[in-house]
Amino acid sequence: MLNLLNLNYLKMKSNFVGNLKKFFAATILIAIAFGCSQKQKELSFTSTDSGLKYRFYVENQDSTKVKLNDIVTVYMNYRTQDSVLFKGGQNKIPFQVIPKFDGDLMQGILMMHNGDSATFAMGTKVFFCDMMGYPEVPAEFTGKNELFFDVKVVDIKPENEMQKASRLALEERKNNEQLEINKFLSENQITVAPTASGLYYIVVTEGTGAQAVAGQKVKVHYTGKFLNGEKFDSSYDRNKPIEFQLGTGSVIPGWDEAVAMMKEGGKARLIIPSKIGYGDQDRGPIKAYTPLTFDVELVEVEK
């Protein structure tokens, strides 16, 4: 079904774009959420060696400090300098502290103690492309150089044995993913080189129609399979291609990249690693760190 293809990214757009609320000043948001003084609001940011910027309003050096793999509960708001994207209010957000790369938001969380409040700033490209897996920064954020995360830690707990077992199993899947891809390539005698993102794009039929361009609506037929050949979804079974706007993050990054390489009438086989697929979260039958194959046909490009 369609939601298997774009659930993660539609949900993300709902949080970060659909809830965009104009005309909220950043200083007002911080004052409401964290009760900081005017003097604190004017403090400049400090930067880590990796480039993550931070500014603390409350520091509880004597309380429990966040550690790697802890389960942390926070209040959080996301915003640009002049617009609120998501206002968490008093909704508590729990998550496990597992950094993806040096300089991501989790590095900032690891600097905090229970009861601390702070704002972290990171480049828009770093957040959307490196942390969230977008192929490019969404058009809505053109001209926005940074995103700001207002965070207050309200609870810290160490992971329990069940959570630890789940994390270790996830790490094993992550470590084995490229081995699975290499085995699939060898068994199927696929010799094409991956793109910079890791996408394997194999031409089946060259298209002769219009080139798909970012921003245009396209219709695409597809069959999605796991590397073992098991089919998990197909638009052909419904006799209805899916429609989406190319290059807007409404589909997984590997799709946006691949379809932009096609012409109307073309067919291709894609091998998509999880970093440009469904990432590190389970999505229905698609488990975290699962590489996928798609046979795709570009049926129509909007004129």
Backbone bond lengths (Angstrom), bond angles and torsions (degrees), N, CA, C in turn:
res aa  C-N    CA-C-N  psi(-1)  N-CA   C-N-CA  omega(-1)  CA-C   N-CA-C  phi
1 M - - - 1.453 - - 1.525 110.12 -
2 L 1.332 117.00 161.72 1.453 122.16 -175.97 1.511 112.95 -57.53
3 N 1.348 117.18 -40.07 1.451 117.87 -175.39 1.519 112.50 -65.97
4 L 1.329 118.79 -19.51 1.457 119.83 173.72 1.516 110.42 -65.32
5 L 1.333 116.23 -31.04 1.450 119.84 -176.06 1.512 112.74 -79.81
6 N 1.343 117.34 -39.86 1.452 117.13 -170.24 1.521 114.98 -128.46
7 L 1.325 118.85 14.90 1.457 121.51 -177.41 1.522 111.99 -55.32
8 N 1.312 117.53 -49.23 1.456 121.40 -175.52 1.513 111.36 -59.83
9 Y 1.317 116.97 -41.69 1.449 120.60 -173.06 1.519 112.69 -84.24
10 L 1.342 118.04 -32.01 1.454 119.55 173.33 1.521 109.85 -66.56
11 K 1.318 116.24 -40.65 1.452 120.25 178.42 1.515 110.12 -62.65
12 M 1.327 117.09 -42.14 1.451 121.31 179.62 1.519 111.07 -63.59
13 K 1.341 116.24 -41.89 1.453 119.88 179.23 1.522 110.54 -64.93
14 S 1.342 116.92 -34.42 1.464 119.53 178.17 1.516 110.46 -63.53
15 N 1.342 116.76 -41.08 1.453 120.36 -178.66 1.516 112.80 -72.74
16 F 1.324 116.76 -45.12 1.451 120.43 -169.66 1.525 114.69 -99.19
17 V 1.315 117.74 -16.47 1.454 120.26 179.63 1.517 111.13 -121.22
18 G 1.337 116.68 -49.65 1.456 120.08 -176.86 1.511 113.13 -60.49
19 N 1.347 117.22 -30.76 1.466 120.59 179.31 1.524 112.47 -95.14
20 L 1.312 115.91 17.88 1.460 120.12 179.35 1.528 110.07 -59.49
21 K 1.303 117.46 122.18 1.466 121.85 -178.55 1.525 108.18 -119.54
22 K 1.305 115.37 110.07 1.451 121.22 -177.11 1.531 111.10 -73.21
23 F 1.319 114.19 161.44 1.454 124.21 168.60 1.528 114.89 73.19
24 F 1.355 118.60 15.31 1.460 120.95 171.31 1.519 108.46 -93.57
25 A 1.292 118.25 116.08 1.460 120.87 178.35 1.514 109.59 -71.91
26 A 1.348 116.67 143.49 1.464 120.28 -178.39 1.522 111.28 -61.48
27 T 1.314 118.07 -39.53 1.463 119.72 -178.19 1.521 111.43 -66.41
28 I 1.346 118.18 -34.46 1.458 121.00 178.12 1.517 109.76 -66.35
29 L 1.346 116.70 -43.80 1.458 120.77 -179.56 1.520 110.96 -59.08
30 I 1.318 116.32 -46.22 1.466 119.61 -178.42 1.524 110.43 -65.02
31 A 1.319 116.70 -40.91 1.454 119.78 -179.09 1.524 111.24 -62.12
32 I 1.351 116.78 -41.15 1.454 120.53 179.99 1.522 111.04 -67.42
33 A 1.340 116.11 -46.62 1.461 120.13 -172.24 1.522 113.06 -77.14
34 F 1.333 116.82 -32.30 1.455 118.23 -169.74 1.527 114.17 -127.14
35 G 1.328 117.45 -4.98 1.454 120.28 173.72 1.501 113.81 63.32
36 C 1.309 118.69 33.09 1.463 120.54 -178.27 1.523 109.78 -80.73
37 S 1.315 116.57 158.17 1.455 121.65 -179.99 1.514 110.74 -83.35
38 Q 1.346 116.18 168.87 1.463 120.45 178.19 1.519 110.57 -60.00
39 K 1.327 116.71 -39.67 1.457 120.09 179.98 1.515 110.70 -61.37
40 Q 1.356 117.52 -42.22 1.453 120.78 179.51 1.517 111.32 -65.11
41 K 1.348 116.69 -37.12 1.456 119.82 -177.87 1.526 111.65 -64.22
42 E 1.324 116.28 -25.69 1.449 119.81 -176.74 1.523 112.86 -90.02
43 L 1.333 116.78 -3.13 1.458 119.82 179.09 1.515 110.73 -63.19
44 S 1.309 117.10 144.54 1.464 121.16 178.05 1.527 109.56 -83.27
45 F 1.324 115.03 163.39 1.458 120.78 178.63 1.524 110.66 -81.38
46 T 1.337 114.93 151.05 1.460 122.85 168.64 1.516 107.04 -105.67
47 S 1.320 117.63 150.43 1.464 120.81 -176.89 1.526 110.79 -120.65
48 T 1.345 115.91 138.53 1.463 120.64 173.01 1.527 109.35 -76.27
49 D 1.322 116.57 169.18 1.467 120.45 178.17 1.528 111.92 -60.63
50 S 1.322 116.58 -27.73 1.464 121.43 -178.59 1.527 112.65 -85.11
51 G 1.334 117.30 -6.05 1.455 120.50 175.86 1.516 115.89 103.02
52 L 1.352 118.46 -4.43 1.460 120.61 177.41 1.524 108.92 -72.87
53 K 1.325 116.83 126.95 1.458 121.60 -179.70 1.527 109.69 -96.96
54 Y 1.338 116.00 144.34 1.456 119.32 -177.55 1.529 110.76 -146.95
55 R 1.327 114.18 155.70 1.457 121.95 177.55 1.529 107.16 -149.42
56 F 1.335 117.16 118.09 1.454 121.78 -178.87 1.523 110.75 -93.10
57 Y 1.353 115.59 142.83 1.459 122.03 174.09 1.519 110.84 -108.33
58 V 1.337 116.25 -37.32 1.457 122.17 176.28 1.513 107.65 -130.83
59 E 1.336 117.17 129.26 1.465 122.17 177.25 1.522 108.76 -127.51
60 N 1.331 115.42 121.07 1.463 121.80 179.48 1.530 108.68 -110.15
61 Q 1.301 115.47 78.43 1.455 120.70 -174.58 1.532 112.77 -61.25
62 D 1.322 117.07 -24.33 1.468 120.37 -177.11 1.527 113.01 -89.21
63 S 1.329 118.44 -6.84 1.461 120.63 -179.30 1.525 110.62 -92.59
64 T 1.326 116.11 177.70 1.468 121.61 -177.24 1.519 110.92 -62.52
65 K 1.323 116.48 133.29 1.464 122.08 179.28 1.526 109.92 -96.60
66 V 1.316 116.02 142.40 1.463 120.92 178.01 1.522 109.93 -65.21
67 K 1.332 115.88 136.23 1.465 121.73 176.77 1.522 109.48 -121.45
68 L 1.308 114.46 161.24 1.455 121.16 177.47 1.528 110.33 -54.09
69 N 1.314 117.00 133.44 1.470 126.20 178.34 1.525 114.38 76.23
70 D 1.325 118.34 1.50 1.458 120.14 174.58 1.533 110.47 -63.79
71 I 1.330 115.50 156.41 1.457 121.69 171.56 1.527 106.40 -97.90
72 V 1.315 115.97 113.22 1.466 122.22 -174.25 1.524 109.55 -111.81
73 T 1.325 116.02 139.31 1.465 121.59 175.45 1.524 107.93 -114.43
74 V 1.326 115.96 131.94 1.461 120.54 -175.10 1.529 111.25 -136.91
75 Y 1.337 115.12 161.38 1.450 122.56 158.37 1.523 104.92 -96.66
76 M 1.334 117.47 139.20 1.458 118.34 -176.43 1.522 111.47 -148.37
77 N 1.331 115.68 141.19 1.458 123.41 170.23 1.521 108.57 -124.33
78 Y 1.332 116.98 145.72 1.465 121.96 174.31 1.526 107.39 -115.37
79 R 1.304 118.27 142.75 1.458 120.26 -179.64 1.521 111.58 -161.85
80 T 1.323 114.31 164.11 1.456 120.64 164.56 1.527 105.66 -94.72
81 Q 1.317 117.42 -172.52 1.460 119.50 -178.87 1.528 111.86 -63.60
82 D 1.339 116.31 -28.71 1.467 118.58 -173.55 1.528 114.60 -128.40
83 S 1.347 118.57 3.51 1.462 120.03 -176.68 1.523 111.17 -142.15
84 V 1.326 116.58 134.84 1.458 121.71 176.55 1.527 109.11 -81.91
85 L 1.322 117.45 127.98 1.454 122.14 177.36 1.517 111.17 -95.77
86 F 1.317 116.29 -39.41 1.466 121.29 178.76 1.516 107.89 -150.34
87 K 1.328 116.53 121.44 1.457 121.51 179.38 1.516 108.63 -108.21
88 G 1.326 116.31 103.90 1.451 121.11 -174.67 1.517 113.87 -71.33
89 G 1.349 117.15 -26.37 1.460 120.04 -178.72 1.518 111.29 59.17
90 Q 1.337 116.94 -130.18 1.462 121.61 -179.52 1.529 112.34 -97.97
91 N 1.329 116.83 17.72 1.465 121.10 175.94 1.521 109.03 -79.42
92 K 1.321 116.72 121.56 1.460 120.85 -178.96 1.526 110.23 -82.80
93 I 1.316 115.99 132.79 1.462 122.05 -177.09 1.529 108.75 -116.59
94 P 1.347 118.81 109.15 1.472 120.93 177.54 1.534 110.96 -93.26
95 F 1.312 117.48 145.94 1.458 121.88 175.03 1.521 108.91 -161.49
96 Q 1.320 115.49 161.82 1.459 120.58 177.57 1.521 108.91 -94.84
97 V 1.304 116.14 138.92 1.467 121.86 -174.39 1.523 109.52 -86.52
98 I 1.325 115.37 95.04 1.463 122.25 178.63 1.525 107.34 -132.30
99 P 1.329 118.77 98.61 1.468 120.85 -178.92 1.522 112.00 -62.41
100 K 1.338 116.55 146.10 1.456 121.91 175.65 1.525 111.13 -92.71
101 F 1.327 116.19 -33.60 1.462 120.59 -179.99 1.524 108.51 -159.29
102 D 1.311 116.42 162.64 1.452 121.50 -179.07 1.527 109.03 -68.48
103 G 1.315 116.44 116.48 1.451 120.07 -179.75 1.508 114.26 109.98
104 D 1.349 117.65 1.41 1.458 118.42 177.17 1.529 109.51 -82.48
105 L 1.322 116.71 178.17 1.458 121.18 -174.61 1.520 112.10 -60.95
106 M 1.334 117.33 -31.35 1.464 120.11 -178.56 1.528 111.80 -63.44
107 Q 1.334 116.74 -28.90 1.460 118.81 176.21 1.528 109.93 -61.84
108 G 1.323 115.56 -38.14 1.459 119.22 177.15 1.511 112.09 -67.42
109 I 1.335 116.82 -41.98 1.464 120.36 179.61 1.526 110.47 -60.27
110 L 1.334 116.26 -35.63 1.465 120.40 -179.94 1.534 112.60 -68.30
111 M 1.317 117.76 -11.78 1.462 121.61 177.19 1.524 111.65 -86.64
112 M 1.331 117.45 -8.46 1.463 121.04 -169.07 1.531 113.73 -97.24
113 H 1.339 114.59 158.31 1.460 123.60 173.50 1.522 108.41 -114.01
114 N 1.315 116.42 164.56 1.455 120.52 175.90 1.527 109.57 -59.63
115 G 1.336 116.93 128.20 1.458 121.81 -178.38 1.507 114.65 93.02
116 D 1.334 117.89 -10.98 1.464 121.14 178.90 1.526 111.31 -68.88
117 S 1.312 116.28 151.44 1.459 121.61 169.82 1.519 108.40 -134.32
118 A 1.329 115.60 142.05 1.460 120.42 -175.36 1.521 109.50 -159.54
119 T 1.317 115.20 165.49 1.462 122.06 170.95 1.524 108.06 -118.09
120 F 1.337 115.56 134.18 1.464 122.05 176.08 1.522 108.72 -115.36
121 A 1.320 116.20 142.33 1.459 121.51 179.76 1.520 109.31 -126.05
122 M 1.325 116.05 135.43 1.452 120.42 176.94 1.517 109.29 -141.32
123 G 1.323 116.26 155.02 1.448 121.09 -179.32 1.521 111.28 -59.58
124 T 1.324 115.98 143.58 1.459 120.81 -179.65 1.519 111.29 -59.26
125 K 1.319 116.62 -42.06 1.472 120.50 179.67 1.522 110.64 -65.61
126 V 1.327 117.28 -41.46 1.463 120.63 179.29 1.527 110.09 -60.64
127 F 1.344 115.77 -43.76 1.460 118.75 -178.34 1.521 111.75 -67.04
128 F 1.326 117.65 -55.05 1.462 120.05 -173.82 1.529 112.76 -71.22
129 C 1.328 117.60 -43.67 1.471 120.10 -173.94 1.531 112.56 -86.24
130 D 1.334 117.41 -46.85 1.464 120.18 -176.07 1.522 112.90 -82.00
131 M 1.330 116.11 -41.78 1.461 118.92 -174.48 1.521 112.68 -89.69
132 M 1.346 117.44 -40.38 1.457 120.86 -174.08 1.520 113.46 -102.06
133 G 1.337 118.75 -9.91 1.454 121.03 173.44 1.514 116.17 85.34
134 Y 1.333 118.72 13.08 1.460 119.94 176.03 1.531 110.09 -68.07
135 P 1.340 118.98 147.13 1.466 120.41 176.46 1.513 112.08 -69.44
136 E 1.329 116.95 -27.70 1.460 122.19 177.28 1.517 108.50 -157.45
137 V 1.319 115.87 166.91 1.466 119.76 178.87 1.524 108.94 -68.11
138 P 1.351 118.27 129.03 1.465 120.19 179.27 1.520 112.16 -55.29
139 A 1.324 115.13 147.32 1.469 120.94 -176.29 1.523 111.80 -57.90
140 E 1.351 116.44 -30.21 1.461 119.87 -179.16 1.523 112.65 -61.15
141 F 1.338 116.38 -18.64 1.460 119.98 -176.46 1.526 112.95 -107.40
142 T 1.330 116.65 14.40 1.455 120.31 175.44 1.526 109.37 -58.37
143 G 1.310 116.12 128.39 1.464 120.36 -179.11 1.509 114.19 88.02
144 K 1.341 117.30 -7.61 1.466 121.23 176.30 1.523 107.96 -96.19
145 N 1.316 117.04 110.09 1.463 120.13 -174.23 1.521 113.74 -83.87
146 E 1.332 117.11 -25.11 1.455 119.93 -175.11 1.520 111.66 -138.09
147 L 1.334 114.91 153.89 1.456 122.90 169.70 1.526 107.98 -116.71
148 F 1.327 115.71 147.24 1.455 121.72 -176.54 1.522 109.77 -120.37
149 F 1.328 116.09 138.85 1.452 122.71 -178.69 1.525 108.06 -123.69
150 D 1.328 116.61 112.07 1.454 122.13 178.00 1.521 107.74 -92.23
151 V 1.326 117.04 118.98 1.471 121.70 -170.18 1.520 110.92 -129.01
152 K 1.324 115.43 135.74 1.464 121.66 170.69 1.520 107.89 -128.58
153 V 1.328 117.23 121.85 1.465 122.34 179.62 1.521 109.42 -82.42
154 V 1.337 116.18 126.51 1.475 119.99 -178.71 1.525 112.69 -117.23
155 D 1.342 117.68 -11.38 1.467 118.81 178.17 1.525 109.50 -163.28
156 I 1.331 115.90 144.56 1.462 122.54 177.54 1.518 108.38 -136.02
157 K 1.324 116.58 126.93 1.463 120.86 176.84 1.530 108.79 -134.87
158 P 1.330 117.49 142.31 1.468 118.96 173.86 1.521 110.18 -71.55
159 E 1.323 117.20 153.17 1.460 119.63 178.67 1.537 109.76 -66.05
160 N 1.328 116.13 145.67 1.458 120.06 176.17 1.533 109.40 -88.71
161 E 1.312 116.35 178.65 1.461 120.01 -175.44 1.531 112.37 -63.22
162 M 1.320 116.50 -37.81 1.460 119.55 179.36 1.534 110.84 -66.06
163 Q 1.323 115.22 -41.99 1.466 119.50 178.45 1.532 111.02 -66.20
164 K 1.320 116.08 -37.19 1.460 119.96 178.33 1.521 110.75 -64.91
165 A 1.328 116.71 -43.94 1.463 120.64 179.50 1.531 110.51 -62.17
166 S 1.331 115.50 -40.86 1.461 119.99 178.49 1.521 111.04 -64.06
167 R 1.330 116.83 -42.24 1.469 120.82 179.62 1.522 111.33 -63.85
168 L 1.344 117.07 -43.01 1.459 120.38 -179.13 1.525 111.50 -66.41
169 A 1.342 116.27 -36.92 1.461 119.97 176.87 1.523 110.69 -65.15
170 L 1.329 115.39 -38.13 1.460 120.68 178.38 1.529 110.62 -65.88
171 E 1.327 116.45 -41.44 1.463 120.64 178.30 1.529 110.75 -63.20
172 E 1.335 116.36 -36.71 1.466 119.85 178.08 1.529 110.95 -65.44
173 R 1.343 116.42 -42.35 1.459 120.03 176.81 1.530 110.55 -60.50
174 K 1.324 115.57 -42.85 1.465 120.20 179.80 1.523 110.93 -61.94
175 N 1.320 116.74 -45.46 1.464 121.25 -177.68 1.525 112.76 -67.98
176 N 1.343 116.63 -27.28 1.463 120.57 -176.91 1.524 113.71 -92.19
177 E 1.327 117.77 -8.47 1.469 119.93 -172.88 1.529 112.92 -59.88
178 Q 1.312 117.60 -49.40 1.462 119.18 -177.70 1.526 111.19 -65.54
179 L 1.329 117.48 -32.14 1.465 120.35 176.43 1.529 110.36 -63.14
180 E 1.339 116.24 -39.81 1.467 120.53 177.52 1.526 110.59 -63.71
181 I 1.322 116.06 -42.51 1.468 120.11 179.55 1.521 110.33 -63.91
182 N 1.327 116.64 -45.58 1.474 120.38 -179.29 1.530 111.16 -60.85
183 K 1.325 116.50 -40.07 1.466 120.72 178.60 1.526 110.31 -64.02
184 F 1.332 116.99 -43.54 1.460 121.63 179.19 1.525 110.80 -62.38
185 L 1.316 117.21 -43.40 1.463 121.20 179.14 1.520 110.86 -61.29
186 S 1.325 116.14 -43.79 1.459 120.68 -179.22 1.524 111.65 -65.97
187 E 1.322 116.92 -46.72 1.463 120.65 -177.48 1.522 112.13 -65.44
188 N 1.336 116.53 -28.78 1.461 120.06 -178.69 1.526 113.01 -102.84
189 Q 1.336 115.41 9.53 1.475 122.41 176.66 1.530 111.46 51.85
190 I 1.298 115.15 44.89 1.467 121.44 177.49 1.519 108.87 -93.78
191 T 1.309 116.60 123.27 1.464 120.66 -173.90 1.531 113.32 -117.67
192 V 1.341 118.11 0.99 1.465 118.75 179.77 1.523 109.76 -65.48
193 A 1.326 116.24 146.37 1.458 120.95 177.65 1.524 109.98 -82.75
194 P 1.314 117.61 146.79 1.473 119.40 177.42 1.523 110.98 -72.95
195 T 1.312 116.24 157.12 1.456 120.88 172.76 1.528 108.08 -74.82
196 A 1.322 116.03 177.79 1.464 120.09 -178.69 1.523 111.85 -59.44
197 S 1.329 117.76 -29.39 1.467 121.38 -178.86 1.524 112.62 -80.81
198 G 1.347 116.93 -15.66 1.462 121.06 -175.95 1.515 113.84 106.05
199 L 1.329 117.96 -0.55 1.464 122.40 179.32 1.526 110.92 -71.78
200 Y 1.331 116.13 133.48 1.464 121.95 170.32 1.530 107.18 -102.06
201 Y 1.325 116.40 117.17 1.462 122.64 -175.07 1.524 108.17 -116.47
202 I 1.321 115.48 115.42 1.463 121.03 -175.38 1.523 108.76 -118.08
203 V 1.324 117.42 115.99 1.461 121.99 -179.05 1.524 109.46 -72.03
204 V 1.313 116.63 128.24 1.465 122.62 174.05 1.521 109.91 -102.74
205 T 1.336 116.37 -47.68 1.463 122.44 176.12 1.519 108.57 -139.43
206 E 1.309 116.80 125.98 1.460 120.44 177.19 1.529 109.55 -70.44
207 G 1.326 116.76 131.88 1.450 120.39 175.90 1.520 110.78 -77.80
208 T 1.302 115.75 154.93 1.469 120.74 -179.56 1.531 111.29 -119.66
209 G 1.331 117.35 -2.02 1.455 121.15 -177.73 1.515 112.41 -94.07
210 A 1.332 114.79 -153.05 1.458 121.46 -176.33 1.526 112.10 -68.50
211 Q 1.308 115.20 145.00 1.459 121.61 175.12 1.521 109.00 -74.60
212 A 1.312 116.82 135.18 1.466 120.49 176.43 1.525 109.38 -74.14
213 V 1.330 116.51 130.54 1.461 122.30 -177.09 1.524 109.31 -124.60
214 A 1.318 115.52 141.78 1.467 120.24 179.35 1.521 110.58 -53.41
215 G 1.325 115.83 135.03 1.457 121.81 -179.20 1.513 113.19 100.78
216 Q 1.338 117.10 -20.89 1.460 120.41 178.70 1.530 110.70 -84.19
217 K 1.325 115.58 153.00 1.458 120.51 172.16 1.521 108.60 -84.25
218 V 1.316 115.92 139.14 1.458 121.41 -179.89 1.521 109.33 -131.19
219 K 1.334 114.78 155.39 1.457 121.68 172.47 1.522 107.60 -115.36
220 V 1.322 116.25 129.93 1.460 120.95 -174.05 1.524 110.14 -135.29
221 H 1.318 116.60 130.17 1.456 122.22 168.62 1.527 107.79 -91.92
222 Y 1.313 117.10 148.56 1.465 119.27 -178.64 1.510 111.15 -156.81
223 T 1.329 114.38 157.04 1.461 123.08 166.31 1.516 107.05 -131.12
224 G 1.322 116.66 124.70 1.456 121.37 -180.00 1.514 111.20 -106.19
225 K 1.341 115.51 134.79 1.466 120.78 -179.23 1.524 110.04 -136.52
226 F 1.332 114.49 155.79 1.456 120.51 168.06 1.528 107.75 -79.08
227 L 1.320 117.40 167.80 1.466 119.99 -177.72 1.522 112.74 -65.63
228 N 1.322 117.17 -18.94 1.474 119.38 177.37 1.524 112.37 -82.49
229 G 1.337 116.65 2.20 1.455 120.92 177.68 1.516 114.69 94.05
230 E 1.331 117.81 -5.92 1.462 120.87 -179.67 1.526 110.28 -72.72
231 K 1.318 116.25 126.08 1.462 121.09 179.68 1.524 109.77 -80.68
232 F 1.351 116.51 134.47 1.455 119.28 176.31 1.522 112.58 -113.23
233 D 1.333 117.81 -13.99 1.458 119.59 178.28 1.521 109.87 -170.31
234 S 1.349 116.31 151.82 1.463 120.84 177.07 1.520 110.27 -159.19
235 S 1.318 115.93 128.70 1.468 120.36 175.16 1.524 110.37 -73.02
236 Y 1.332 117.18 -24.63 1.469 120.58 178.14 1.531 110.67 -62.39
237 D 1.338 116.34 -35.37 1.467 119.76 179.33 1.524 111.78 -62.82
238 R 1.332 116.17 -27.53 1.469 121.17 179.49 1.521 111.97 -97.23
239 N 1.359 114.79 -4.98 1.466 120.93 -178.37 1.527 111.57 55.54
240 K 1.342 114.73 37.94 1.462 119.37 -179.18 1.520 109.71 -150.02
241 P 1.342 117.59 111.99 1.460 118.97 176.95 1.527 111.19 -67.47
242 I 1.315 115.85 155.59 1.458 118.68 176.71 1.526 109.04 -85.84
243 E 1.327 116.05 155.58 1.458 122.59 178.54 1.524 108.58 -121.54
244 F 1.319 116.66 137.12 1.459 120.40 176.49 1.527 109.48 -158.92
245 Q 1.310 115.60 163.19 1.458 121.53 177.77 1.522 108.60 -91.51
246 L 1.300 115.99 119.23 1.459 121.59 -173.78 1.531 111.29 -67.75
247 G 1.343 114.68 140.15 1.457 120.78 172.66 1.507 115.45 77.32
248 T 1.323 117.56 18.15 1.466 120.40 -178.61 1.521 112.85 -113.70
249 G 1.321 117.71 5.98 1.457 120.20 179.49 1.505 114.21 78.63
250 S 1.339 118.29 13.57 1.458 120.32 178.80 1.520 111.87 -82.20
251 V 1.322 117.43 -9.45 1.461 122.62 172.41 1.521 108.05 -127.71
252 I 1.315 116.41 171.86 1.462 119.55 -179.29 1.532 109.81 -62.48
253 P 1.331 118.62 151.12 1.460 121.53 -175.08 1.524 114.23 -55.79
254 G 1.348 117.11 -37.54 1.463 119.67 179.88 1.516 112.81 -61.41
255 W 1.332 116.50 -32.57 1.461 120.82 176.82 1.517 111.19 -71.38
256 D 1.317 117.20 -47.47 1.468 119.65 179.17 1.526 110.56 -55.77
257 E 1.317 116.43 -42.49 1.459 120.66 -179.31 1.526 111.34 -67.21
258 A 1.323 116.53 -46.59 1.468 120.33 -174.52 1.523 112.59 -68.72
259 V 1.330 117.16 -46.66 1.466 119.98 -176.81 1.524 110.95 -64.05
260 A 1.339 116.65 -31.11 1.464 120.00 177.03 1.535 112.04 -67.31
261 M 1.325 117.65 -13.71 1.463 121.97 178.38 1.530 111.46 -92.35
262 M 1.326 117.40 -4.10 1.461 121.35 -171.54 1.527 112.39 -104.19
263 K 1.335 114.51 161.82 1.454 122.69 170.81 1.523 108.44 -116.88
264 E 1.317 114.93 154.60 1.458 120.89 -179.37 1.528 110.98 -52.28
265 G 1.327 115.81 132.50 1.459 121.51 -177.57 1.516 113.47 91.84
266 G 1.322 117.35 -9.53 1.461 121.07 -178.53 1.515 113.11 -79.47
267 K 1.337 114.79 153.72 1.458 121.83 176.22 1.525 108.41 -128.53
268 A 1.323 116.37 145.57 1.464 120.61 -179.40 1.516 109.70 -150.72
269 R 1.305 115.00 156.89 1.458 121.63 171.38 1.521 107.44 -109.12
270 L 1.311 115.92 133.18 1.458 122.10 -178.69 1.520 110.18 -116.43
271 I 1.305 115.65 138.45 1.462 121.17 168.43 1.513 105.28 -115.56
272 I 1.326 115.38 117.21 1.463 120.92 -170.14 1.523 110.47 -118.33
273 P 1.339 117.83 111.74 1.470 119.41 174.13 1.520 110.15 -69.46
274 S 1.310 116.03 161.54 1.467 120.31 -172.24 1.520 113.00 -62.46
275 K 1.335 118.13 -28.36 1.470 118.92 -176.95 1.516 112.36 -65.41
276 I 1.353 118.09 -21.62 1.463 121.06 172.98 1.527 109.86 -117.70
277 G 1.349 114.40 19.31 1.459 121.27 177.22 1.515 109.45 -117.94
278 Y 1.338 115.84 -114.26 1.456 119.97 -176.54 1.516 113.53 -104.30
279 G 1.330 117.26 5.51 1.449 121.33 168.17 1.506 116.22 68.49
280 D 1.328 115.19 -143.12 1.463 122.09 -170.25 1.527 112.92 -101.87
281 Q 1.337 116.71 19.51 1.459 120.58 177.55 1.530 110.14 -123.83
282 D 1.333 116.57 145.61 1.469 120.29 174.64 1.522 109.65 -69.07
283 R 1.328 116.59 136.29 1.466 122.45 177.12 1.522 108.06 -129.07
284 G 1.337 117.11 88.62 1.451 120.15 -176.73 1.519 109.83 61.94
285 P 1.344 117.72 -127.12 1.467 120.16 -179.21 1.529 113.28 -74.59
286 I 1.331 116.79 -9.98 1.473 121.00 -178.57 1.525 108.53 -91.57
287 K 1.320 115.71 111.61 1.451 120.51 -177.62 1.528 111.04 -83.83
288 A 1.321 115.05 161.59 1.455 120.44 179.08 1.525 111.04 -56.08
289 Y 1.335 115.55 144.74 1.467 123.02 178.15 1.530 112.42 57.63
290 T 1.330 116.00 39.77 1.458 120.85 178.40 1.524 110.47 -104.87
291 P 1.332 118.29 117.78 1.467 120.03 173.39 1.525 109.65 -75.88
292 L 1.321 116.82 148.57 1.462 121.86 -174.88 1.523 110.77 -132.04
293 T 1.336 115.51 159.93 1.463 120.19 170.45 1.526 107.76 -119.53
294 F 1.328 115.49 144.36 1.460 121.86 175.60 1.523 109.05 -133.02
295 D 1.322 116.47 131.81 1.452 121.68 166.29 1.523 105.59 -97.02
296 V 1.331 116.94 117.62 1.461 121.22 -173.82 1.525 110.84 -122.10
297 E 1.317 114.99 148.37 1.460 122.50 177.57 1.525 108.00 -132.39
298 L 1.330 117.10 120.49 1.450 120.82 177.42 1.512 109.19 -81.33
299 V 1.311 116.30 99.39 1.454 122.41 -173.15 1.519 112.20 -75.95
300 E 1.350 115.61 -43.48 1.464 118.21 -174.68 1.516 110.43 -153.74
301 V 1.333 116.08 142.13 1.459 123.16 171.84 1.514 106.77 -115.08
302 E 1.327 115.64 127.48 1.467 120.09 -179.08 1.512 110.82 -60.19
303 K 1.302 116.51 129.89 1.470 121.36 -179.31 1.513 111.10 -82.26
